[in-house]
Structure formats: C-alpha cells, structure tokens
Amino acid sequence: MGVRAGLIGAGTMGRRHLQALSQDHRVELVGVADAVAEAATTAAASVGAQPCRDLAALAALGIDAVFVTLPNVYHGAVVLEALTRGLHVFSEKPMATTLEEGRQIRDQVRRAGRVYQIGFNRRWAPAYRFLRQHVDAGFTPFSAHVKINDGDMLTPSWYTNVAISGGFMYDTAVHLFDMIAWLIGPIESVAALGRQSCYPDYDDVALLLRCAGDRPVAFSTCGHATWAPPQERVELYGDHALLISEDMDHARYTTRENPRAGWQQFSSPDMVSLWGYVDEDRAFIDACLGVAPPPVTVDDAFHSLAVLDAAYASIAAGGLPTRVRTE
Ligand SMILES: NC(=O)c1ccc[n+]([C@@H]2O[C@H](COP(=O)([O-])OP(=O)(O)OC[C@H]3O[C@@H](n4cnc5c(N)ncnc54)[C@H](O)[C@@H]3O)[C@@H](O)[C@H]2O)c1
C-alpha cells in the first residue's frame, strides 16, 4: 500500500518536493494546490496530478498526507487545518512564525497521532551526515563556530517582508539552529546583536548560543554576502580534533596527529539529492507507512522556533542573554 499525497504551494520549494517525491514509487501524487491557478496547473501537470485552489480541495481528493510549501506566515494555520482533517503533514521550515502557533501544532500532533515532519533537509545532506557520523562514533563537540549567509534576499519576492517571512533568521539561520541542536545538543540560551543594513530586516546578526552541557557556539548570519561559496560553514571543536563542513558537499576531519587531513568531496546525482530532499521525503513516507518514526520530531521543530523567538527577543533587548523557552 502506498501514500496518496498532495502539496500546497507550487513555488520553488514545492516543485523541488514534487521532483523528489516522483522518485518514490510508494507515492501517488494526487493534487497540487496554489492560490495562483497557473502555478497549480503547471506543477500538477508535471507529475500527473490534479490542480487545486486550496487545502479543502486537496483533501476532497482523498489524500493521506500533505506537503505544506507555502510562504512562512501561512504554515501555522494550514498545518493545523491539515492535522485537524486527519492528514499526515510535511511542513517546510519554519514550523510557524509565532511561538503560540508552534505550541498549537505541537499539541495537535500529540493529540492527533498523525505524522508531522519539518523540512530540515540538511540532516540528510552528505556533508552534515559526515559530521554526525563522527559524533555518533565518539567525537564530542565542546564548542563550535557556525555561519550561514545569503547572497541577497531578493528571491522569493516576499523574503524581505517580515510580515510574511517572520524575519531573515526564520528562513535561513533556522536550518543551522537545528544542525547545532542535532550535532551538539539543545540550545538553552541566546544572546544576539542585529543590524538592519541593506534590507528593512535584521540582515546582519551575530549570536552567542549556549548548548546543553555548557557548550558555547559563535554563530553569524548575513543576508547580503554575495553568492561566493561557502554559503554555510560549521566548525566543531573536540578534544584536539576538528570537524568542518562547507555547504552540503564537502567536509573534513582533522586531529592533532593528522592536522592536514584532506577534504572529502561528496557527489550526488542532482541538487534535490545533494541537498537531502530525496531522502528526507523518503523518511516522511516511511513514517506515514509506519515503517519508522519521523526522524525530525515536532519537539525538534518547536525547539528551533523557540530559539528564533529567543534570538529576536535578545536583539530587541540589545543583546541580553535570553533563555530558550521550549515548554
Ligand atoms: N528547506 C529548504 O531548503 C527551503 C528552501 C527554500 C524555501 N523553503 C521554504 O519553502 C517555503 C516556500 O518557499 P518558496 O521559495 O517555494 O516560495 P515561493 O514564493 O516560490 O512559493 C510559494 C508558493 O505558494 C503560493 N501561495 C502563497 N500563498 C498561498 C496561499 N495562501 N494558498 C495557496 N498558495 C499560496 C504562491 O503562489 C507560490 O506559488 C517557505 O516556507 C520557505 O522557507 C525551504
């Protein structure tokens, strides 16, 4: 038995998920919804699905699961509606743009017993899997230095509209907040300084994070850095050992004995595989079919939202260390 899936939000990310899902023979793509009829029609035609206007029309097609790939501010309400309709939900990040909506989703997932998975695709990207394999094998990161940048904030068009995005960090930094928690441990407090430089949003932010076990992390993020690689870089400091990743496709592990150990370059057949989308969607379908629990839990999603909330509260308070409220 397979999964009858629908998708709402036929933009860049929606089309990437359709491409990834097309590679999974267990999935029947039944409908694609978008507020813009032409977007729904074109994307639906590319996978042999029915074009729709909204979630109600998708649900009427008799789907089991829905992919929510809408602009950030719409995630909360549509995910809640989908859970209420008894659907399994894959939601792109961020979980929501307010902590209150995130709490409602968490409560509803616990009540409804449906699968909920958030789009932290980097957990499946080869460079980050390399870091995680070393951590699982005994490398203990005591501290870290992390950055993630955007070349500009011009695409999609709503990116610089805080009322829709929630803020620059809701879109981009959130990925690495999850990575830090996944590789080092939950983030317990945040101190952040922000500046509005090129856009009407905090597009230059420097943060000091404290993870469980008193592990400090220095983090910076910029929204106008040019597209010169690496866009993102993680350095994990262990006991006379250093793990580094750059972007999704290369990483290295050096030790006191072997400080010049070379970069490992990971190859993938295409961008949707390299960025982890194919495997993350496969994991979601596994969870819908009861093969395995969702690997990114609703608590992981809520944790990242609570870090965002604390980071913006700290910026508003001039950099005051702020507790991450995961309750
Ligand atoms: N995980 C990742 O790597 C990654 C990368 C890019 C974007 N994203 C996330 O994916 C989501 C979508 O981003 P995008 O770049 O595809 O945006 P986009 O603007 O390209 O696409 C959004 C689509 O949603 C449609 N839409 C807007 N409001 C709607 C509504 N109320 N009902 C139905 N359709 C509506 C728009 O017409 C558009 O086709 C965002 O949450 C973003 O943060 C994730």
The ligand as an SDF file (V2000), in Angstrom:
LIG
                    3D

 44 48  0  0  0  0  0  0  0  0999 V2000
   14.2850   23.5950    3.0740 N   0  0  0  0  0  0  0  0  0  0  0  0
   14.8020   24.3760    2.1520 C   0  0  0  0  0  0  0  0  0  0  0  0
   15.9240   24.1810    1.7080 O   0  0  0  0  0  0  0  0  0  0  0  0
   13.9800   25.5170    1.6030 C   0  0  0  0  0  0  0  0  0  0  0  0
   14.4510   26.2530    0.5080 C   0  0  0  0  0  0  0  0  0  0  0  0
   13.6400   27.2770    0.0040 C   0  0  0  0  0  0  0  0  0  0  0  0
   12.4140   27.5590    0.6040 C   0  0  0  0  0  0  0  0  0  0  0  0
   12.0000   26.8400    1.6810 N   0  0  0  0  0  0  0  0  0  0  0  0
   10.7110   27.1190    2.3440 C   0  0  0  0  0  0  0  0  0  0  0  0
    9.6720   26.7320    1.4450 O   0  0  0  0  0  0  0  0  0  0  0  0
    8.5560   27.5930    1.5800 C   0  0  0  0  0  0  0  0  0  0  0  0
    8.1840   28.1450    0.2150 C   0  0  0  0  0  0  0  0  0  0  0  0
    9.2600   28.9120   -0.2740 O   0  0  0  0  0  0  0  0  0  0  0  0
    9.4220   29.1510   -1.8500 P   0  0  0  0  0  0  0  0  0  0  0  0
   10.7870   29.6960   -2.0450 O   0  0  0  0  0  0  0  0  0  0  0  0
    8.9940   27.9460   -2.6040 O   0  0  0  0  0  0  0  0  0  0  0  0
    8.3540   30.3250   -2.0680 O   0  0  0  0  0  0  0  0  0  0  0  0
    7.6250   30.7080   -3.4440 P   0  0  0  0  0  0  0  0  0  0  0  0
    7.1540   32.1000   -3.2970 O   0  0  0  0  0  0  0  0  0  0  0  0
    8.4970   30.3360   -4.6010 O   0  0  0  0  0  0  0  0  0  0  0  0
    6.3680   29.7090   -3.4970 O   0  0  0  0  0  0  0  0  0  0  0  0
    5.2430   29.8600   -2.6830 C   0  0  0  0  0  0  0  0  0  0  0  0
    4.0100   29.4440   -3.4660 C   0  0  0  0  0  0  0  0  0  0  0  0
    2.8850   29.4980   -2.5770 O   0  0  0  0  0  0  0  0  0  0  0  0
    1.7890   30.1110   -3.2530 C   0  0  0  0  0  0  0  0  0  0  0  0
    0.9190   30.6860   -2.2340 N   0  0  0  0  0  0  0  0  0  0  0  0
    1.1470   31.7860   -1.4770 C   0  0  0  0  0  0  0  0  0  0  0  0
    0.1500   31.9490   -0.5850 N   0  0  0  0  0  0  0  0  0  0  0  0
   -0.7200   30.9450   -0.7910 C   0  0  0  0  0  0  0  0  0  0  0  0
   -1.9290   30.5480   -0.1630 C   0  0  0  0  0  0  0  0  0  0  0  0
   -2.4220   31.2270    0.8740 N   0  0  0  0  0  0  0  0  0  0  0  0
   -2.5570   29.4240   -0.6180 N   0  0  0  0  0  0  0  0  0  0  0  0
   -2.0410   28.7110   -1.6610 C   0  0  0  0  0  0  0  0  0  0  0  0
   -0.9020   29.0480   -2.2820 N   0  0  0  0  0  0  0  0  0  0  0  0
   -0.2440   30.1420   -1.8530 C   0  0  0  0  0  0  0  0  0  0  0  0
    2.4150   31.1200   -4.1900 C   0  0  0  0  0  0  0  0  0  0  0  0
    1.5510   31.4440   -5.2690 O   0  0  0  0  0  0  0  0  0  0  0  0
    3.6820   30.3800   -4.6420 C   0  0  0  0  0  0  0  0  0  0  0  0
    3.4540   29.6100   -5.8050 O   0  0  0  0  0  0  0  0  0  0  0  0
    8.9770   28.6760    2.5800 C   0  0  0  0  0  0  0  0  0  0  0  0
    8.4570   28.3530    3.8400 O   0  0  0  0  0  0  0  0  0  0  0  0
   10.4900   28.5900    2.6170 C   0  0  0  0  0  0  0  0  0  0  0  0
   11.0030   28.9500    3.8860 O   0  0  0  0  0  0  0  0  0  0  0  0
   12.7560   25.8190    2.1740 C   0  0  0  0  0  0  0  0  0  0  0  0
  1  2  1  0
  2  3  2  0
  2  4  1  0
  4  5  1  0
  4 44  2  0
  5  6  2  0
  6  7  1  0
  7  8  2  0
  8  9  1  0
  8 44  1  0
  9 10  1  0
  9 42  1  0
 10 11  1  0
 11 12  1  0
 11 40  1  0
 12 13  1  0
 13 14  1  0
 14 15  2  0
 14 16  1  0
 14 17  1  0
 17 18  1  0
 18 19  2  0
 18 20  1  0
 18 21  1  0
 21 22  1  0
 22 23  1  0
 23 24  1  0
 23 38  1  0
 24 25  1  0
 25 26  1  0
 25 36  1  0
 26 27  1  0
 26 35  1  0
 27 28  2  0
 28 29  1  0
 29 30  1  0
 29 35  2  0
 30 31  1  0
 30 32  2  0
 32 33  1  0
 33 34  2  0
 34 35  1  0
 36 37  1  0
 36 38  1  0
 38 39  1  0
 40 41  1  0
 40 42  1  0
 42 43  1  0
M  CHG  2   8   1  16  -1
M  END
$$$$
